[in-house]
Amino acid sequence: MAKTPLSPAAWIDAGLDQLSKLGPQALRAEPLSRHLKTSKGSFYWHFKDVPAFQAALLAEWKTRALATLAEDAAADGSSTDKLIRFGQSVQADVAGPALRAWAQADASVASVLAEVDGARIARLTDLMRAIGLKNEDFSKAAFGALIGLQQTHLDDGDGLVAYAALIDVVLASA
């Protein structure tokens, strides 16, 4: 057992990791404490209960996702670079597919996910407008492709290649 209590951030990081690997059933004190090789007491030292932990985990995921969007928006580069960087950031969100599955059964998760998705689609729409595409359906389709590539598990690391091919088609039509 660990000698020093873990921080709330360590629990949340472990929760995001386990969520991405095992799904929302892993977001309980017992499996997380086993994973972290510590006692459940450390969990309850930081979180009132499992729902409070899950709310903190969702809030942290949302904060990270929105911060990534802000960082990407502030970064330099061509329109193509920005579109590809956007795709990379969505694909790098390894908790995303598990959150989508969890959102099917939990309205609070669905609400947070919808808020982040809305911000992501708005960012992608801005990027598409910058290259002359004003129809928001292009950004919705590209975003749907990114999410679909994550969900299918067929991607084998080539999801960004497929997304880049889609962006090439979109750029050619602009």
Steps between C-alpha positions, in 0.01 A plus 500: 500500500613856429642686801396849396147583396446555133385840379154553350675560166667157522162337559345689208790415268466134599126525448540639149753228420278223633191650336674486162608138558211345691205736473296675768468191720866561594410837654438367848712518813584128517633442146682833495666439835613155382635657180689765699610246762362702787208487740148620437558738790719713275213524253251604766749745648467706181150418376174485697379207296523342155255746338713790631810336350324444169384864494858616567630270226248636250583858596871434453447330163291797385762748623776314315298467180407869493857604588628295207256681271620837630866402455432381146316822418796706622761298308649620173482311174325471168131413478594143410737478796227624732246252362744212543599617850130509588465138385807400698361653818166321464671168421736548797202510738518132591221534756261630232365164376437376855333828590270462200401152612448621857291794375248251357399407856573822693340835419762701691777345291298559184460867595874554554582311181247706302655821632851396396377366165322830440821693566696264278252530213501880540881498476494274196233719341724805552789313339284402204374858459862619494550296183175621347256224595201659664275192516517367856415153373861460379628549854235269645593230247873535569442491875273198461775328302751562779264365764402207282863406443554490876187293558557237232833377634595441136734792497830322593658844545404608148195700605684823442599385152133441418403835655777674301366341180156637582648845567680483164166437328341786693789734411476401135132595497560836670 
